[in-house]
């Protein structure tokens, strides 16, 4: 028996058996401990749990399951990651080694012996177990997959067969735990066989009883139906006459409905079923089906208004800024108007579906509403966030109890026209599971080549969706299926600048919240400088949702003061003091990341975040050691590689760096440890754009030359010293400007991105374009920094 030390992942209310694939969510520290122990993790059921003050005391089962991490799933939840794993053995816990920050135990790996199939006992047991398992799964899982049944039939290892069947059987928790704890094969297999046998027999008895009751009920109903009746004249209308009246009303509706010929033919066929059948459940399903068909607008369209002036007026009234986005929407509508005037059919090519993507709160959904308003079309929003069932797109087949049509047919039914604007909100949040893949179902809906023959499973009649204007929204493109993304016309909406947020607050948010909270302008005033303070110190977002919530909070506070003392109430002008009184101390501040003085080894980088550009501090120190490099600050893999690239370049070019910097310090990298830290350690950071800042910080540390305090930089570094382009240039320059930094260094190949930066900001800033790292050092370092002109980099 093998002894191991392994950390524990507790599970509640269930038991994991060997031979199962699973996913584990682990912290980075847990993952490193697992790597040290051959990627082993123990999954142990919790049998008891108590709360002692703030401490949670758990009592584990003595038996658990050992799993091995196989691969990383690249799905991140906060600071945790998801890993693929496979359970392969039982363990028996000897002792608990530690309980914080998580449990670590000493355990014995149980080598469950494989029973020889050729022995009489095992051969009979295997056949019996396989047959019972097949009956059980067919009865209780309705339609078990043929592949799974084949795996059971072909499995020869009785121990593996036992755990596979036990994992898929609906055993009580106590029974599952008991089977995990039994070491004797014959005992635990006999227990499982007994449980399966009992369940199969109970099912057979229940089914026989149901058949008998159904048969007796049908006989009684038959007698009642055939029994002659002599009803007096003063009784209500007989049942059959009521049925005929309902059928006549339905037939009148069908006659009045404007249905295509092929649809009318299907409705008449369904009506024949109702006329011939009874008024039972099936008849109600058919009636609901016919009602749906009659309510759908097969030929009804609203007259749209393709006025560019009206659309521009509506967009400007509802949204501030977003000049390029509005221009792109107007271009889209202009093309649509020209095609309509020249009677050209709608394009069937790529990019006919608009998709607004960008951070939350920037107005993606409201843009869709504005487009619908300007076109005079009905608007309908379908929320796709978290949708994992394909039936919500295509609907359920009518054979299922409680079946209903998909979201698109329901939308068309509600708006009562064929050409609404349908907003597919959060299209990047679609998920998939065993019920299907909604992203794949959307391919038919959003493809102009196919959506004129859209087939909903419930409706089971082709419906034309080609007149619908689809607009999608997303926060990120990476999670959208490539084939689906290929059908979208992507329009990016970036975050607002501080100046734009102040204008939005004054023109939109403040009037809206004044009315919502029952106040008027004469009662309260929020100056623009206070709005600026709120944006900088109390919000961290690309949009304006949090800003609106804070303005609403201020007005609620003032409304309470007015109600409690109306006679003495005077107009309130919100100032810094009252702001702190209402909102408390500032939440977001860059003071801890921006040093007041410049010291060697410290440099300012520029980072892109969903909330806009940020100044990223990089600190480095050196000490005597053994040539080690320590990196801290919750960095991703790409950023760690940037650090290693910077260190590699510095080591390779150190002789030239030392000469050009005129440094008298002798550096022996083998006897020197360097620690590089990125403050705000709880915030995840990743990407290659900090390469030049990291290089500059380390060169500053080793040469003793300070980095200029009023400069920040961004760019990817290569081992040959080239500076490569990066993304988010506009946001990074705005981030530097808002933090009072007016000198920035960016890659030369990002020159084209400066078009997106407002001219007013560019006039106030010095933007340096660089091609190589020595140019960065010339600009950024004080003292002998301007002397950096490296011969080996001049031709790059």
N, C-alpha and C positions, 0 to 999 in steps of 0.2 A: 504494500500500500504506500502511495506517495504522499508526503506531507508538504503543504504549501502555505504561504502567507498571502492572503488576498483580501481586497477591500470588498465591502458588501453593498449591494443595491437592494434595499428592502422593498418588498411588494406586499400589498394589502388585499385580502379577499380573493386571491387566486394563487395558483401554483404553476410553476414552469417546469416542464419535464425535459429530459434530454432529447436531442434530434429535432430541435425547433429553430427556425430562423426568426430573428427578432431585431428590433431597433432599440438602442439605449441612448438616453440623453445624459451626457456626462460633462462635468466641468473640466477645464484644462488641467487642473491639479489631479483629478481622478484619472484622466486619460494618461498622464505621465506615470502615475503609480501602476496603472495597468500595463503600460509599455515595459516597465521594469520587471513585472511579473509575467512575462511571455504573453502579454495581451489578455490575461485572465481576469475575469470579474465573477464574483459569486452573487447569484440571485437567490435570496433567502426569504421565505414567507414570514411575516410578522404575526405571531399568535396572540400577542397581548401588547397593549400600549397604555401608558399612564402619563399624566402631566403633573410634574412636581414643580410648582411655581412657574418659572419660565422654561424649565428643562423638560424635554420629552424623553421618557424612558421607554425603550422598546425591548420586548422579549422575543427572540427569534426562535423559530423551529431549529432543532439540532441538525436537521437535514436541509440541504439546499441543492442548487444546480450550478455547475461550473460552465461558464460560457467563454468563448474566445472572440475578441473583436476581429472582424475580417476586413472592414473597409470603412472609410468616412463617407457619410451621406451628403455632406456639404450643405446641410440645412442648419441654420443657426437660430437658436432661441435665446435672446439676451446674450449672456456670456457662455452659454452652453452650446455643445454641438451634438449632432445625431450621428451615431455609429452603427453600422451593420454588425450583427453578431450571430453566433451559432452556439447553441447549448449542446454539450457532448458528454457530460458525465455527472453523476450525483456526488455530493460531498457530505462529510459528517464533521460538524464543527467541534473542535476540541476546546478552544478557549478564545476569548475576546482580547485582542492585543491593545486596541484603543477605540475610543468612541467619538473623538472629535478630530478634525471637522466632519468626519464620517467614520463608520465602523470598519475596522480592520480585524480579521480573524485568522487564527491558525486552524487549518482544516485538513482532513484526510480524504484524498480522492479515492472513491470507491470503484474498484475495477469490476463492474458487473460482468460476470462470465457469460459467454455466449453458449446457450444450451445446444447440444448437437441435435440437429433436426432428424437425424436418422433413428434416434431412439424412439421406441414405441410411444412413450409418454409425450414427448415433444411433438411428434408427428400428429398425433390425435388432437393435442391441444391447439396446434397451429390451425388445423382444418376447422375445428370448432370455433376458435376465436375469429377467424376470417369470415365464416358464415354468419355468426352473430353480429359482427361489426357491419357487414354488408346490409343485413336486415335492419339494424338499428339506424344506420345512416340514411337509408332509403325512406324510413318511416318518419324520422325526426328532422332531417335536413332537407326534406322534400325532393330536391334535385341535386344530389352530390355529384361533383364533376367526375366524368368517366376516368380522367387521368388519376384522380385520387384513389378511386376504387381499384384501378389497375396497380397502383403502387402497393396497396394493401395485399392484393392477390399474389404479387410477385415477390414480396418481401420474405426472405428465408431466415433472417435473424430474429428469433422469437423475442429477444429483449427489446430490439428496436421496434418490432411490430407492436409490442405491448405499449410502449410509450407513445407511438403515433396514434393508436386508437384511444388511449386514455386522454390524450390532449384534445381530441375532437369529440369526446363524449361529454354530455352535460351532467357531470358528476357534482354532487354537493361538495362544498369547500372542505368539510371535514373528511370526506371520503378521498378526495384528491390528495390531501395532506397525508392521510394514512397510507395510501399507495406509494407515496414518495419515501416514506420512512421504513417500509418493509424491505428487508434485505433478501429474504428467501423468495426465489423466483416463483416456485410452485404456489406458494401461499398468495402472493399478490396477483398472479395471473388468474387463479381460481376465483378470487374476489371480484376481479373485473368481469370475468365470464358470468358470474352469478348476477352482477348488476345489469349487464346487457340482456341476459336471459329474462330477468324480471321485467325490464322495461318493454321488451318485445312482446312478452305474454300480456302485459297490461294493455298495450296498444291493440293487440288482436281482440281482447275481450271488449274494450271500449268501442272498437269499430263494429263488432258483431251486435252490440247493444244498440248503437246508433242506427244500424241497418234495420233491426227489428222495430224500433220505435218509428222510423220513417215509413216502414211498410204498413204498420198498424194505422198511422196517421193518414196515409194515402187511402187506405180502405175506408176509413171513417168519412173522409172528405168525399169519396166517390158515392157513398150511400146518401150523404146529405144533398149532393148535387142532383142525383137521380130521384130524390124524394119529391112527389107532387106537392104543390103548394096551392092553397086557396086564399089569396090575399084579399082583404076587404078594400073597398075603394078609398077609405080615408087614411091609408098608410102613405108614407113618403114614396117618392118615385122609385121604382124597382131598380136594383143594382144594374141590371143589363141595360135599362134605358139610360141611366146615368153614364154608363160606359159609352153608349152610342153617341150621346151628346158631346162627350169629351172628344171622341174621334172626329165628329163633324166639325167642331171648333178647330181642331188641329188641321183638318183638311182645308178649311177656309183660309187659315194662315198660310198654308203651303201654296194655295192658289194665288193669294195676293203677293207672295214673296217674289222678288225679282232674282230668280236663280238661273244660273247657266244650265243648259240642257242636260249635261252629264251629271250635274249635282241633283237636278230635279228627278232624274231617273233613279238615283240612289235613294233619295227621300221616299219616293213612291214604293220602292222595294221594301224599305223599312216599315212603311205604313201597312203594307200587306201583312207583315209579321204581327203587328199589333192587332189588326182586325181578325186574324185567325187565332191568335194566342189568347191567354188569360190575362188578368190584370195583376199578375205577380211581379216578382222582382225584375225578371228579364224585360217585362214590358216597361217598367219604370226606367230602366237603363236605356232602352230604345227611345222612349219619349225624351229623355234628357239629351240624347244624341241628336234627335231631330230638332229640338229647341236650339241647340248650339248652332246647327247648320243654318237655321232660320235667322239667328241673331248676327251671323257674320256678314260683313259688308262685301259681298262678292263683286259688286259693280260700283259701289258708292265711293267717290273721291271728293275731297274738299277742293275748292278752287284756291290754289296757292298764289301768293303775291311775291313775285320775284323782283322786288324793288331794291336796288343797291342803296339808294338814299335812305329808305326806311330801315334797312338792315343796319347801315352805318349809324343811324340815329339811335336805334335800339341798343346796339352794342356799346356806344358811347355813354348812353344813359345808365346802363346797368353795370359797366365795368370801366375802371380807370386804367390808363396806360395800355399795356399789352398791344402796342402798335403793330408789331409784326404778326401777331396772332390774328388780330382783326383784319389785317390786310390779306392774310392767307384765306380767311373765311370769305371775304368779299370776292377774292379771285375764284374760289370754288363756286360761289353763287353766280358770278358773272358768266363762267363757262356753262353752267346749268341753264342760265337764261338764254344764251346764244344758241345752245343746242335745241332748246324748246322753240325759239323763234324760227329756226331753220328746219324744224321738224326732223331733227336727227335723233335716233334712238339713244338711250342712255348707254354710256361706255361700258363694255364688259371686261375692261382690263383691270390691271392691278391698281390699287390706291383709290378706289371709289368710296371707301368707307373712312370717314374722318375719325382719328383717335387723338384726343388730347392727353398728353402725358406730362407729368411733373409732380412736384411735392404736394402734400395735402394743403387745402385751404387757399389755393390760388385762383379758384373760380372755374374749374373745369366743368362741373355739373351745371352751374348757372349759365355758362356759355351755351350749353346745349339748349337750355330753356329760352335764351335770348334768340337763338337761331329759329326755333319753332315759332316764337312770337312774331319775328320779322317776316317769316314765310306764311303766316296765318294758318299754320298747320297744328293739329292737336299734338300734345306732348305726353309721352309715357316713359317712365323710368323703370328699368329692370335691374334690380340689384343682384349682381353676380358674385359678390364677395362670399366665399365659403361654399358656393354651390359645388356639389360633388356628384350629383346624380344626373345622368344623361336625360332621364325622364322629365326633368324640370325644363329642358330645352325642347325635346321632341314629344313629351307627353307619355302617358301610360296607355297600353292597349286596353280596349274596353273589356277584355276578359277578366281583368283584375277587379277585385272589389274596391270601391272607392276611387276608381280611375278618374283622371281629369286631364284636360289638354295641357300642352306645354305653355311656357310663359309667353311665347310670341303670338299664339292663337288667342290666348286670354287677353293680351294687350290689344289686338285687332278688334276683338269683340267689345272691349270696353270703350275704345275711342270711336267706334262705329264708322270707320272709314279705312280705305286701303292705303292711304298715303300719309300716315302720321310721321312725326319725328320720334324715334325710339332710342333712348339713351341706354347703352349697355355700361352701367356703372361698375367700376372696379374690375375690369376684365382680366387684370393681372392676378386677381385673387382666386381664380378658378382652381379647383383641385380635382383629383381623380381617385377612384377606388374601384372595388369589385363591381360597383353598380354602373360603371362606364366612365367615359371621359367627356365631360361637357365641352371642352375645347375643340375636340374633333367634331362634335355635333354642330358647333357654331360655324364650322367651315362651310357647310351647306347653306346656312342662313346668310352668311356674309359674302358669299361668292355670287356676283351678278350672273354668272353663267348657269347657276343652279337654283337660285332662290325664287325664280319665277315658277318653279315646280316643287316648292317646299312640301314635304310630306310629314304631317304630324301623326304620331302613332294612334292617338285617340280619334282624331278626325278621319284619318285614313282616306282622305281626298286631297289631291294636289291643290295647294293654295298659292297664289301669286304674291310674293313679298317684294317684288322688284321695284314697286312704287314707294316703298318705305325708305325714308332717309335715316340710316343708322349712324349714330355717333357713339363712339366708345371713349371711356376714360380709364386711365391707369396711372399708378405712381411710379412703376418701373417696368422696363421692357424685357428684362432678362427672364422673367417668369412666364412670359407669354409664349405659347407654343410657336415655333418658327413658321410653320405653315399658316397659322392664323395671323401672325404678325405680318406676313407677306401680303395679306389682303387689306392691310390698313394704310391709310394716308396719315402719317405720323406728324403731329404738330406739337412741338415742345412748348410748355409754358413754364418759364423759370420763375424763381421767387421775386418778390417785389423788393425794391430798394427802400431804405428808410424814408427817403423823400416821397416816394410813391405811397408808402404806408400812411404817412402823415396826411397826404392829400385824400386817400381813401377814407381815413378816419373822419376828417372834417366834412367831406362831401357825402359820405354814405353811412358810415357806422354811427356817428354821433346823432344825426337826425333820426335814424332808425331806432336807436336805443332810447332817445328822449321820448319819442312817441310810445314806445313799448312800455316804458316805466312811468308814464303819466306825468312827465315833466315838460317844461318849456324853456326856451333859451334864456329868459329873464331870471330863471331860478338858479342856473348853474352854468359855469363857463370852464372849459378845459383848454388852456392855451396850447399852442403848437409845441412849445418847448417842453411842456409836461407830457404831451403825447410822445415826443422824441425820447424822453426819459423812460416812459413805460415800455416803448419798443426795445430800447437798449438794455434795460435792467430787469424787466419783468416778463419778457417773451423771448423765445428762441425758436423761430419758425420762418418758413419761406412765405407762408400766406398770412392771413389776418384773422384767423378764427380765435386764437388766444387773445389777440388785441381786442376783439369785439367782446369776449367774455369779461375782460378786465374793465372795459368801459361800462358794461352792464353792471358789474359789481360796484363801481363807483356811484352810478346813478341809483342803485338800490339803497346804498348807504345814505345818500342825500334824500331820497324819498322818505326814508324812515325818520330822518331829522325833521323834515317838513311836516309830516303827519303828527309827530309828537309835540311840536311847538310851532304851530302855524302863525301865531300872533307875533312872535319875536323873530321869525325866520327872515333872514336877509340873503341876498344873492351871494352864492358861494363861488369863489374863483379858486379852482383846485391848484394848490401850490405843492412844493416839495414836501413840506411838513404834513399837510393833510393827506398827501399820497402815501407817505410812510404809515400814517395812522390807519388808513383804510386797507392798504395792501401789505403792510409789514416791510421789513428790510428787503433790499433788492435781491432777486434770485439769481440772475445771470450777470456776471461781471467779469471783464477780462483783466482786472487789475492784478490777479494772482499769476497771470501768464505773461504779463508785460513788465519786465524789470525796469526800474527807473534809471539804472546805470548799465553801461556795457562792460562786460568782463570777457577775457579770453575763454573760448569754448562754448559760448552762448550765441545762438543765431535764431532769427525769426524766419519761419517758413510760412507758406500760404496753403490753406487746405480748403477743399470744397466739402460742404455738408448739405443735406436737404434743406437746412434753414438758411443757407447762403454761405458766403465766404468767411473764413475764420483765420486769425493769426495763430500759427502753430509754433510754440516755443520748443527749441531743441537745446538741451544742456548736456555738456560732456565734462568729465573730470578724468585725470590720470593719476596713477599711483604705482609704486613699485610692485612688481608681481612676476607672472610667468607668461606674459604674452596673451592673456585672455581678454575677450571683449564681452562686456555685459550690456544687454539691451533691455530696458524696461519701459512701461507705459502702455501696456495692452495693445501690442502691435500685431497686425496680420502678417501672413507669410510674405506677401509682396514687399511690404515695408521693411521687413527684416532682411530681405535680399538686397534692398537698396542700401542698407547699412553695410552689409558685407561687400557690396560693389564699391562703395565709397572707400572703405578701409583698404580694399585690394588696390584701387587706383593710387591712394596715398602712399602705400608701401612701395609700389612700383616706381613712382616718380619722386620719392622723398629726396634723393640727392639734389635734383633740380629745385625742389620746393625750398630746401634748406638754404641753398645759395641765393635764390631770388629774395627770400624773406630776410636774408642776412642774420639768420638766427645763430646764436652761439651755443645753443643747447644741443648736446649729443643725445640722439634718440636711439636706444636699443629696443626694438619692438619685442624681442624675446624676453626682456626683463621689465616689461611695462604692461600694466593692466589699464584698460580704458573702459569707463562706464558711460553709456549714452542713455539719457532719460528724456522722455516726452511727457511733460506735465499734464495734469487732468487724467490721472492714471485709470480712472473708472470709465473713461470714454474710449470705445474701440477706435483704432486708427489703422488705415491700410491704404495701399496705392503707391505708385512709383514716383509721384510728383515731388516728394521731399528729398530726392537724391542730391540736388545741388546744395540745399540747405544743410543736410547732414555732412556733406564733404566740407563745406565752408566752416562748420562748427568744429570739426576735428582738426582741420588745418590751423584754425585760429588757436585751438588748444595746444597743439604741438609747437607752433611758432611763437606763441605769446602775443600775436597781433590781434587786437580787438576787432570785432565786427561792428560796423557803424550802427548806431542805435536807431537811426531813422530809416532803415532799409529792410525790406522783406523780399523773399524770392520763392520761385517755384520752377520745377523742371526735372526731368529724369536724367540720370547720369549713366554713362557707359564706362566700361573698363578702359577705353581708349581716350576718355575725357570729353566726349561729345555730349552736348545738352540736347535732349530730345523733347518734342512737343508733348504737352499734357492737356487735359480737359479742364473745363470750368474757369477759363481765364477771366471772363466778365465778373463772375461772382467773387473770385479771389481778389481782383483789383478793387472791387467795391468794398470787400471785407477789410483790405488794407486802408482804404480811404476813410472808412467809418471808425477805424482804430487810430486815426491820426498819423498814419505812415504814408508819406507822399513820394517815396522812392521804392520802386519795385523792379525786380529782375525777372524776365520771362524768356522762354526760348524764342529764338529768331523765327522759327517755323510757325509760331503762334501769332505772327504779325497780323494775319488776316482776321483773327478773332477780335482785334481791337476795334473793328467796325461796330461791334455790338456795344461798346462802352460809350456812355454819353460824352459828348464833346466837352461839356462843362467840367466833368471829372478829369478828362484827359488833359485839359488846360492847366489844372491845378497840380498835376502829378508829373514826376519824371519817370518814364517807363523805359528801361534799358533792355534792348534785345541782344541776346548772346547766343553764340554758336558752340563755344567750348568753355570748360570749367575755369581755365586760366583767366578768361574775360570776366567771369563771375568774381574771382578773387581780386582782380584789379579794381573792380568797382566797389566791392563790399568791405575789404579790409582797410583798416587805418594804418598809419605809419608807412611801412614799405610795401603795402598792398599794391599800389600802382605800378611797382616794378615787375609784377608777375607777367612775363611774356615768355611762354614755354615754347622752345623751338620745336619739340616733337608734336605739338598740337596745332601749330600755325597752318598746316596744310589740310587739316581735317574739315 
